[in-house]
Amino acid sequence: MVTLLGILLFGQATTAGSARLTPASGFDLQRYLGTWYEIARLPAPFEKGLVNVTATYSLRGDGKVKVLNAGYKGSTTGKRASATGKAKFAAAPDLGHLRVSFFGPFYADYIILELERQNYSYAMVASSYRYLWILGREPRLPRDVIDRLIARAKDLGFDTGKLYMVPQD
């Protein structure tokens, strides 16, 4: 799913400008673990053409988080693509700010900007103003939730006109 070039571009492009993005407080990693469905995203070269995209987070033996991103090229009958990476906390463990790597020593920000607190049923994540994802625990979110998250992203300065609604069959 993520090409080497995409990883390198992602790693280089994600640290600049992310300081203004404030991570969610009161974060609980144990509750965040598991599978998330990509509901919407800003276009990213390393996800071009992917549908039915998921991100699955689990604990590794070394205390870091295993990240497994997967999706299908064009449709659910397309070729499955996946990438496995790792994540670690960027700051205090109760802040939704992680650093993610899919290639060696290159890490990028993973900032949880919005998180539904009761059931951890949806989240909005950014790496910079260039990369944004709306995630849900189910393949679909209620339209009012999506609209509210898009409005918040726009208020934060994201180019929400470029958001791609990810097909989840």
QUIFEN-V746228 format. One record per backbone hydrogen bond with DSSP energy under -0.5 kcal/mol. CO is the residue of the C=O (numbers start at 1). NH is the residue of the N-H. If there is no record, write none. Layout:
co=CO nh=NH
co=CO nh=NH
//
This chain:
co=1 nh=3
co=3 nh=7
co=4 nh=8
co=5 nh=9
co=6 nh=10
co=7 nh=11
co=8 nh=12
co=9 nh=13
co=10 nh=14
co=15 nh=18
co=17 nh=20
co=18 nh=21
co=20 nh=22
co=21 nh=23
co=24 nh=96
co=28 nh=31
co=28 nh=32
co=29 nh=33
co=34 nh=57
co=36 nh=55
co=37 nh=39
co=37 nh=136
co=39 nh=166
co=40 nh=134
co=41 nh=164
co=44 nh=47
co=45 nh=48
co=47 nh=50
co=49 nh=74
co=51 nh=72
co=53 nh=38
co=54 nh=70
co=55 nh=36
co=56 nh=68
co=57 nh=34
co=58 nh=66
co=60 nh=63
co=64 nh=60
co=65 nh=87
co=66 nh=58
co=67 nh=69
co=67 nh=85
co=68 nh=56
co=69 nh=83
co=70 nh=54
co=71 nh=81
co=72 nh=51
co=72 nh=74
co=73 nh=75
co=75 nh=78
co=79 nh=73
co=81 nh=71
co=83 nh=69
co=85 nh=67
co=86 nh=101
co=87 nh=65
co=88 nh=99
co=92 nh=95
co=94 nh=26
co=94 nh=27
co=95 nh=97
co=96 nh=112
co=97 nh=90
co=97 nh=91
co=98 nh=110
co=99 nh=88
co=100 nh=108
co=101 nh=86
co=103 nh=106
co=105 nh=107
co=106 nh=103
co=108 nh=100
co=110 nh=98
co=110 nh=112
co=111 nh=113
co=111 nh=126
co=112 nh=24
co=114 nh=124
co=116 nh=120
co=121 nh=137
co=122 nh=116
co=123 nh=135
co=124 nh=113
co=124 nh=114
co=125 nh=133
co=126 nh=111
co=128 nh=127
co=128 nh=131
co=131 nh=127
co=131 nh=128
co=132 nh=42
co=133 nh=125
co=133 nh=135
co=134 nh=39
co=134 nh=40
co=135 nh=123
co=136 nh=37
co=142 nh=145
co=142 nh=146
co=143 nh=147
co=144 nh=148
co=145 nh=149
co=146 nh=150
co=147 nh=151
co=148 nh=152
co=149 nh=153
co=150 nh=154
co=151 nh=155
co=152 nh=156
co=153 nh=157
co=153 nh=158
co=154 nh=157
co=158 nh=160
co=159 nh=162
co=160 nh=163
co=162 nh=43
co=163 nh=165
co=164 nh=41
co=164 nh=166
co=167 nh=52
//
